[in-house]
Amino acid sequence: MTRRPNILLITADQWRGDCLSTLGHPSVKTPNLDAFAETATVFEQHYSATAPCSPARASLYTGLYQMNHRVVRNGAPLDDRFDNIARAARRAGYQPTLFGYTDTSPDPRLLDPNDPALQTYEGVLPGFSVRQSLPEDDKPWLSWLAARGHDPNSFDTIHQVETESGQRISRKPPRYSKDETQTAFLTNAFLSWLGEQENADAPWMAHVSFLRPHPPLCVPEPYNTMYDPEDGPEFAGAAIADQEATLHPLVAAMQENQRVAGHIPGAEGHVRDLSRTDLKRIRSIYYGMISEVDAQLGRIFRALETLEDTLIIFTSDHAEMMGDHWMLGKGGFHRQSYHIPLMIRTPRSSVANRVSAYTSSADIFPTLLDYFEDGPEHAPDGESLSPYLAGQTPVCWRDAALWEFDYRDLMLKSPHHFPDEAKRASPVLMSRLGPDWQYVHFSEMQGLLLNSADKTQRPENFATSHPDHVLDNLEKLLSTRKRHNDETLAGTMVWDYYPA
């Protein structure tokens, strides 16, 4: 029997799919991922199935769209009946080991009401062994900093930086160094563990789940000033935020609830009130955080150079608006929240490969099943990417990207922006993005038909003027929805399970 490969799944939280120099970004520098891409398959049109963190990771880990896994927001539990990458790995003989977090809330029906696991959304995906955790409170990392001589009394403001004269957004560095970031902390833990696997008889599987470039936005020298705020593409969207808000009630609700403090510790005010100068400075910090993660990825890639029999996957859970359409964060319907990186290097690969087809985060689970040589215990919505990894083109593949966003929280916080009929409907949108058009369907609200090639102007809704495109997309969304009905047991008969 052929030895199965080692498997390393790396996620970098909230990384935009266009922020890779290997894909031609005019500013961002990612030399280590560029080098990795030289012997990997790079998926240029890869999209998260949903946002924010918990829903996105549920799709990544189970291969299901949100319409089926029903994790609709952070804290919504993942039904224990679903299979996932860690459980499938165990069936294949791996001991999947986690470095970081999975943001998957446990099924509360399996726990006592007093179980502390029900007090946080930061559960661990069933099946993983945790080697090094990194929850939202940063406690393991902060303990490590304390051991390195940092004052624990200052940890409440560890990510706040000094102000800059005349600037609302400061690009000063935090008190920790480039070798003391959360990314470096997790990289150190993984490399230490990797050294223990050198003489292991069985193949290993690890999931390194980096927090960065997720907010809070700050980064040590030299990354804090690596990028000139004036460098970078023009922001997508209207000239002023108020013009964006008129496009749809959901946009107005998002603007009302997005505050700068969600990205910049200690800051005040709404994101919609930031100037272009403020947004450019924030974006330059974000770019620096990406380069900081890339540097730590270089350490990992160098350590794996002699391990040819290793499958390496690099991706993100969801993306980041980063000033486009006068927004920060993720959610809504714009592609900037969902376009994420995906690079996969197969064992002994020596050839670069580029894929322009639309792929989904739901495709990762079916792809790993091929390497586990095992079938799923539920019917995934995603498709295996193995044909692309072998340099082939599947006979039948999706012709558009699909994502969903459940906006019930926004409807509860800002009900005045939504029509009464929408409040009685399912609070979810479905977006279908093709090369020319993006269609967004809402329950009991007018849909949006946007020009997907228009990236810098005020968004215009063409739904009324192009009813043929609306009808075509509606039919395709309905077909997609029906095609992804749960088929776990539907394809069998009860007597198929009777022993022969």
Beta strands, then each sheet from edge to edge (+ up, - down):
strand 1: 6-12
strand 2: 41-47
strand 3: 97-100
strand 4: 129-133
strand 5: 205-210
strand 6: 310-315
strand 7: 342-345
strand 8: 353-360
strand 9: 401-406
strand 10: 428-433
strand 11: 437-442
strand 12: 445-451
sheet 1: 4+ 3+ 5+ 1+ 6+ 7- 2+ 8+
sheet 2: 9+ 10- 11+ 12-
end
